[in-house]
Amino acid sequence: MKKEGNRLQMIFVLYVLIIIRLIVFKYPYSELKEIADSWQKNVILEGLDTANFTPFKTIRMYIRYYDRLNSFENLFGNILIFIPYGYLLPAAFRKYRNFLLFFSGTFLFVTGIEVFQLFSAFGAFDVDDFILNCFGSCIGYVLFWAAEKWRSHKKQVY
């Protein structure tokens, strides 16, 4: 049982690193270096100008223009990428089976990503990404508990 927990923790850490790579460091190294070389106070303040702090603004835009703007990729990608996070966090770390701890951990992780994007110019802060990522994580959490119920029911039957 301990070995299974350690394996799940390693998988979770690897998965988090993959999320960070896909979301934060999505551009080629040369572009990231160019962005980092241009970091100055005004570049950081530009992040505040381009940020979306209005909940559901981007989501509504993607729904309205569903046939353009990579709508499907942006809406569902932000949800789908966090479903495994929501499943793996409570599977790997028992304390995160408590929903308040789980959601707090998810909230802090997603906030960290979005705030880093806001001030680094390695992406754009969008409160809707935050909403969609947390929603995806909650779906994963529900799937984890459904799998737990199924496993416990299966044990009772056999």
DOMI-186695 format. One record per atom (N, C-alpha, C, O): residue in one letter; x negated, y, z negated. Coordinates in steps of 0.1 Angstrom, whole numbers, padded with zeros to 4 digits, always signed. Each point is the difference from the previous one (the first is absolute). Example, Ala and Ser with C-alpha at 12.3 -4.5 7.8 and 13.67 -1.06 7.14 Angstrom:
! residues 2
A-0132-0057-0078
A+0009+0012+0000
A-0009+0012+0000
A-0010+0000-0007
S+0014+0011+0014
S-0009+0011+0000
S+0008+0011-0008
S-0005+0011-0001
END
This chain:
! residues 158
M-0008-0012+0000
M+0008+0012+0000
M-0009+0013+0000
M+0003+0009+0007
K-0013-0009-0015
K-0010+0011-0001
K-0006+0002+0014
K-0002+0012+0004
K-0002-0023+0002
K-0006+0001+0013
K+0009+0006+0011
K-0004+0008+0008
E+0017-0011-0009
E+0010+0005+0009
E+0001+0015-0002
E+0001+0008+0010
G-0001-0003-0023
G+0001+0014-0003
G-0012+0008+0006
G+0002+0010+0005
N-0014-0016-0007
N-0012+0007+0005
N+0000+0001+0015
N-0004+0010+0006
R+0009-0021+0001
R+0001+0000+0014
R+0010+0011+0005
R-0003+0007+0009
L+0014-0006-0016
L+0010+0010+0004
L-0005+0014-0003
L+0003+0009+0008
Q-0011-0007-0018
Q-0006+0013-0003
Q-0010+0004+0011
Q+0000+0011+0004
M-0008-0021+0000
M-0009+0003+0011
M+0007+0003+0013
M-0004+0010+0007
I+0015-0017-0004
I+0008+0003+0012
I+0006+0014-0001
I+0000+0007+0010
F+0005-0004-0022
F+0006+0014-0002
F-0010+0011+0002
F+0002+0009+0007
V-0014-0011-0012
V-0011+0010+0001
V-0004+0001+0015
V-0001+0012+0005
L+0000-0023+0002
L-0003+0001+0014
L+0011+0007+0008
L-0002+0008+0009
Y+0014-0011-0013
Y+0012+0006+0007
Y+0000+0015-0002
Y+0002+0008+0009
V-0005-0004-0022
V-0001+0015-0002
V-0010+0007+0008
V+0001+0011+0005
L-0013-0018-0004
L-0011+0005+0009
L+0005+0002+0014
L-0004+0009+0007
I+0011-0019-0002
I+0006+0000+0014
I+0009+0012+0001
I+0000+0007+0010
I+0009-0005-0020
I+0009+0011+0001
I-0007+0013+0001
I+0003+0009+0008
I-0013-0007-0017
I-0008+0012+0000
I-0007+0002+0014
I+0000+0011+0005
R-0005-0021+0000
R-0007+0001+0013
R+0010+0004+0011
R-0003+0008+0008
L+0015-0014-0008
L+0010+0002+0010
L+0007+0014-0001
L+0003+0006+0010
I-0002-0001-0022
I+0008+0012-0002
I-0010+0012-0001
I+0002+0010+0006
V-0012-0011-0015
V-0009+0011-0002
V-0011+0001+0010
V-0003+0011+0005
F-0004-0022-0002
F-0011+0001+0009
F+0003-0007+0013
F-0007-0008+0005
K+0019+0013+0001
K+0005-0006+0012
K-0008+0004+0013
K+0001-0006+0010
Y-0008+0018-0012
Y-0007+0005+0012
Y-0014-0006+0001
Y-0005-0005-0010
P+0000+0005+0022
P-0014-0005+0002
P-0010+0008-0009
P+0003+0011-0004
Y-0014-0018+0000
Y-0010+0007-0009
Y-0004+0013+0005
Y-0002+0009-0008
S+0000-0007+0021
S-0005+0012+0005
S+0010+0012-0002
S-0004+0011-0003
E+0017-0014+0004
E+0010+0010-0003
E+0001+0003-0014
E+0001+0012-0004
L-0002-0022-0005
L+0000+0002-0014
L-0012+0009-0004
L+0001+0009-0009
K-0013-0012+0014
K-0011+0008-0003
K+0001+0014+0005
K-0003+0010-0007
E+0009-0008+0019
E+0003+0014+0005
E+0010+0007-0009
E-0002+0012-0003
I+0012-0019-0002
I+0009+0006-0009
I-0007+0004-0013
I+0002+0011-0005
A-0009-0020-0001
A-0007+0002-0012
A-0010+0012+0001
A-0002+0008-0009
D-0005-0007+0020
D-0010+0010+0003
D+0007+0014+0000
D-0006+0010-0002
S+0019-0010+0006
S+0007+0013+0001
S+0007+0004-0013
S+0007+0010-0001
W-0009-0018-0010
W+0007+0003-0012
W-0005+0014-0006
W-0012+0002-0003
Q+0022+0006+0002
Q-0002+0013-0007
Q+0013+0004-0006
Q+0010-0007+0002
K-0010+0017-0010
K+0012+0004-0007
K+0012+0002+0009
K+0011-0004-0003
N-0014+0011+0015
N+0011+0002+0009
N+0006-0013+0007
N+0012+0000+0003
V-0021-0010-0001
V+0005-0012+0006
V+0009-0008-0010
V+0010-0005+0003
I-0014+0006-0016
I+0008-0006-0010
I+0013+0007-0001
I+0011-0007-0002
L-0011+0020+0002
L+0013+0007+0000
L+0009-0002+0012
L+0012+0001-0001
E-0018-0004+0012
E+0008-0004+0012
E+0008-0012-0003
E+0011-0001+0005
G-0016-0008-0013
G+0007-0012-0003
G+0013+0003-0007
G+0011-0006+0002
L-0011+0017-0010
L+0012+0004-0007
L+0010+0006+0010
L+0012-0001-0002
D-0017+0008+0012
D+0009+0006+0011
D+0007-0011+0008
D+0011+0002+0004
T-0018-0013-0001
T+0005-0010+0009
T+0008-0011-0008
T+0006-0009+0006
A-0007+0009-0019
A+0006-0010-0008
A+0015+0001+0000
A+0006+0011+0001
N+0001-0023-0002
N+0015+0000-0001
N+0003-0003-0015
N-0002-0011-0005
F+0008+0021-0002
F+0004-0002-0013
F+0015-0001-0001
F+0006-0001-0011
T+0001+0001+0022
T+0015-0001+0000
T+0004-0015+0002
T-0002-0006+0011
P+0008+0000-0021
P+0005-0014+0001
P+0009-0002+0011
P+0010+0008+0003
F-0012-0019+0005
F+0008-0004+0011
F-0001+0008+0012
F+0007-0003+0010
K-0015+0013-0009
K-0001+0009+0012
K-0006-0009+0011
K+0005+0000+0011
T-0016-0006-0013
T-0006-0009+0010
T+0008-0012+0004
T+0001-0004+0011
I+0005-0002-0022
I+0009-0012+0003
I+0011+0004+0009
I+0003-0007+0009
R+0004+0019-0012
R+0011+0004+0009
R-0005+0003+0014
R+0007-0003+0009
M-0019+0009-0008
M-0005+0003+0013
M-0003-0013+0008
M+0004-0001+0012
Y-0009-0009-0019
Y-0003-0013+0007
Y+0013-0007+0004
Y+0001-0007+0010
I+0009+0008-0018
I+0013-0006+0003
I+0006+0008+0012
I+0005-0006+0009
R-0005+0019-0010
R+0006+0008+0011
R-0007-0003+0014
R+0006+0000+0010
Y-0019-0001-0011
Y-0008-0002+0013
Y-0006-0014+0000
Y-0011-0003+0002
Y+0020-0007-0005
Y-0004-0014-0001
Y-0006-0005+0013
Y-0008-0010-0001
D+0011+0016+0012
D-0006-0005+0013
D-0013+0006+0003
D-0006-0003+0011
R+0000+0011-0019
R-0013+0007+0002
R-0007+0001-0014
R+0005-0005-0010
L-0017+0011+0011
L-0007+0003-0012
L-0005-0012-0009
L-0003+0002-0011
N+0002-0014+0017
N-0004-0012-0007
N+0009-0002-0012
N-0005-0004-0011
S+0018+0007+0012
S+0009+0000-0011
S+0000-0014-0007
S-0001+0000-0012
F+0003-0010+0020
F+0000-0014-0006
F-0012-0003-0008
F+0000-0004-0012
E-0012+0007+0018
E-0013-0003-0006
E-0001+0008-0013
E-0005-0005-0010
N+0008+0018+0010
N-0001+0008-0012
N+0009-0003-0011
N-0004-0001-0011
L+0017-0001+0014
L+0010-0003-0010
L-0003-0014-0006
L-0002-0002-0012
F+0002-0008+0021
F-0001-0014-0005
F-0014-0004-0004
F-0002-0008-0009
G-0008+0014+0015
G-0013-0002-0003
G-0003+0004-0014
G-0007-0007-0008
N+0012+0019+0004
N-0002+0004-0014
N+0007-0008-0010
N-0005-0001-0012
I+0015-0006+0016
I+0007-0009-0009
I-0007-0013+0000
I-0003-0006-0011
L+0001+0000+0022
L-0006-0013+0001
L-0014-0002-0006
L-0003-0010-0006
I-0005+0021+0007
I-0014-0002-0005
I+0000-0001-0015
I-0010-0005-0005
F+0021+0009-0002
F+0000+0000-0014
F+0008-0012-0006
F+0000-0002-0012
I+0007-0005+0020
I+0007-0012-0005
I-0010-0010-0006
I+0003-0005-0011
P-0014+0001+0017
P-0009-0009-0007
P-0005+0006-0013
P-0003-0007-0010
Y+0001+0020+0009
Y-0005+0007-0012
Y+0010-0003-0011
Y-0004-0004-0011
G+0017+0006+0014
G+0010-0002-0010
G+0002-0015-0004
G+0004-0003-0012
Y-0008-0006+0020
Y+0000-0014-0003
Y-0012-0004-0008
Y+0000-0007-0010
L-0012+0011+0015
L-0012-0004-0006
L-0003+0006-0014
L-0006-0007-0008
L+0009+0019+0006
L-0003+0007-0013
L+0006-0008-0012
L-0008-0003-0009
P+0021+0000+0009
P+0005-0008-0011
P-0005-0015+0000
P-0001-0006-0010
A-0002+0001+0022
A-0005-0014+0001
A-0014-0001-0006
A-0003-0010-0007
A-0005+0020+0010
A-0014+0000-0005
A-0002+0005-0014
A-0009-0005-0007
F+0017+0014+0002
F-0001+0006-0013
F+0013-0001-0007
F+0009+0007+0003
R-0008-0016-0013
R+0013-0002-0007
R+0006+0012-0006
R+0012+0001+0000
K-0020+0009-0005
K+0006+0011-0006
K+0008+0009+0009
K+0009+0007-0004
Y-0012-0009+0017
Y+0008+0008+0010
Y+0013-0007+0004
Y+0006+0004+0010
R-0003-0014-0017
R+0014-0006+0002
R+0010+0008-0006
R+0012-0001+0003
N-0016+0010-0012
N+0009+0010-0006
N+0002+0011+0010
N-0010+0006+0005
F+0023-0004-0001
F+0002+0010+0011
F-0005+0013-0002
F-0006+0007+0009
L+0007-0001-0022
L-0006+0013-0002
L-0015+0001+0002
L-0005+0009+0006
L-0002-0020-0011
L-0014+0000+0002
L-0003-0002+0015
L-0009+0007+0006
F+0016-0016+0001
F-0002-0002+0014
F+0002+0013+0008
F-0008+0004+0008
F+0019+0003-0011
F+0003+0012+0008
F-0010+0011-0003
F-0004+0008+0008
S+0000-0007-0021
S-0010+0010-0004
S-0013-0003+0008
S-0007+0009+0005
G+0003-0022-0004
G-0012-0003+0007
G+0001+0003+0015
G-0009+0006+0006
T+0020-0009+0000
T+0003+0003+0014
T+0000+0015+0002
T-0006+0005+0009
F+0013+0002-0018
F+0001+0015+0001
F-0014+0006+0000
F-0003+0009+0008
L-0005-0013-0017
L-0014+0005-0001
L-0008-0003+0012
L-0008+0009+0005
F+0008-0021+0000
F-0008-0004+0011
F+0005+0008+0013
F-0009+0006+0007
V+0021-0005-0005
V+0005+0007+0012
V-0002+0015-0001
V-0004+0007+0009
T+0006-0002-0021
T-0003+0014-0003
T-0015+0003+0003
T-0004+0010+0006
G-0005-0019-0011
G-0014+0002+0003
G-0003+0000+0014
G-0008+0009+0005
I+0014-0017+0003
I-0003+0000+0015
I+0005+0013+0006
I-0007+0006+0008
E+0019-0002-0011
E+0006+0012+0006
E-0008+0013-0005
E-0002+0009+0008
V-0002-0008-0020
V-0007+0011-0005
V-0014+0000+0006
V-0005+0011+0004
F-0001-0022-0002
F-0013-0001+0007
F+0001+0005+0014
F-0008+0008+0005
Q+0019-0012+0002
Q+0002+0005+0013
Q+0002+0015+0001
Q-0004+0007+0009
L+0011-0002-0019
L+0003+0014-0001
L-0012+0009+0000
L-0002+0010+0007
F-0008-0015-0016
F-0012+0009-0002
F-0012-0004+0008
F-0010+0007+0001
S+0011-0019+0006
S-0012-0004+0007
S+0001+0002+0015
S-0010+0000+0007
A+0022+0002-0002
A+0002+0002+0015
A-0002-0014+0007
A-0001+0000+0012
F+0001-0011-0019
F-0001-0013+0006
F+0013-0005+0004
F+0002-0012+0004
G+0008+0020-0005
G+0014-0004+0003
G+0009+0012-0004
G-0005+0011-0003
A+0017-0013+0002
A+0010+0011-0003
A+0008-0004-0012
A+0006-0012+0000
F-0004+0020-0009
F+0009-0002-0012
F+0014+0000+0005
F+0004+0010+0007
D+0004-0020-0010
D+0014+0000+0004
D+0008-0007-0011
D-0002-0012-0002
V+0011+0019-0005
V+0007-0006-0011
V+0009-0012+0005
V+0003-0009-0008
D+0000+0009+0021
D+0008-0011+0006
D-0008-0012+0000
D+0005-0011-0001
D-0018+0012+0004
D-0009-0012+0000
D+0000-0006-0014
D+0001-0012-0002
F-0001+0021-0008
F+0000-0004-0014
F+0013-0008-0003
F+0000-0011-0006
I+0011+0017+0011
I+0013-0007-0003
I+0001-0014+0007
I+0004-0010-0006
L-0008+0010+0019
L+0000-0013+0007
L-0010-0010-0005
L+0004-0012-0001
N-0016+0016-0003
N-0009-0009-0006
N+0005-0006-0013
N-0001-0012-0003
C+0007+0021-0006
C+0006-0005-0013
C+0011-0010+0003
C+0002-0010-0007
F+0007+0014+0017
F+0011-0009+0004
F-0005-0014+0004
F+0005-0010-0004
G-0015+0010+0013
G-0006-0012+0004
G-0005-0009-0011
G+0002-0012-0001
S-0009+0019-0009
S-0005-0007-0011
S+0011-0006-0009
S-0001-0011-0005
C+0012+0018+0004
C+0011-0005-0008
C+0007-0012+0007
C+0004-0009-0007
I-0004+0009+0020
I+0005-0012+0008
I-0009-0012-0004
I+0005-0011-0003
G-0019+0013+0003
G-0009-0010-0003
G+0002-0005-0014
G-0001-0012-0003
Y+0004+0021-0007
Y+0003-0004-0014
Y+0012-0008-0001
Y+0000-0010-0007
V+0011+0013+0015
V+0012-0008+0000
V-0003-0014+0006
V+0005-0010-0005
L-0013+0010+0015
L-0003-0013+0007
L-0008-0009-0010
L+0001-0012-0001
F-0010+0019-0007
F-0008-0008-0010
F+0010-0006-0010
F-0001-0012-0003
W+0010+0020-0002
W+0010-0006-0010
W+0009-0010+0006
W+0004-0010-0007
A+0000+0011+0020
A+0008-0010+0006
A-0008-0013+0002
A+0005-0011-0003
A-0018+0012+0006
A-0009-0012+0001
A-0001-0006-0014
A-0001-0012-0001
E-0001+0020-0009
E-0001-0006-0014
E+0013-0007-0004
E-0001-0011-0005
K+0012+0017+0008
K+0013-0007-0003
K+0001-0013+0008
K+0004-0010-0006
W-0008+0010+0018
W+0001-0012+0009
W-0009-0011-0006
W+0003-0011-0001
R-0016+0015-0003
R-0009-0009-0006
R+0005-0006-0013
R-0001-0012-0002
S+0007+0020-0006
S+0005-0005-0013
S+0012-0009+0002
S+0002-0010-0007
H+0006+0014+0017
H+0012-0009+0003
H-0005-0013+0006
H+0005-0011-0004
K-0015+0011+0012
K-0005-0012+0006
K-0006-0009-0010
K+0002-0012+0000
K-0009+0018-0010
K-0006-0009-0011
K+0012-0006-0009
K-0002-0012-0004
Q+0013+0019+0002
Q+0011-0005-0007
Q+0007-0012+0007
Q+0004-0009-0007
V-0004+0010+0020
V+0007-0010+0008
V-0008-0013+0000
V+0005-0011+0000
Y-0019+0013+0001
Y-0008-0012+0001
Y-0005-0003-0014
Y-0008-0010-0002
END
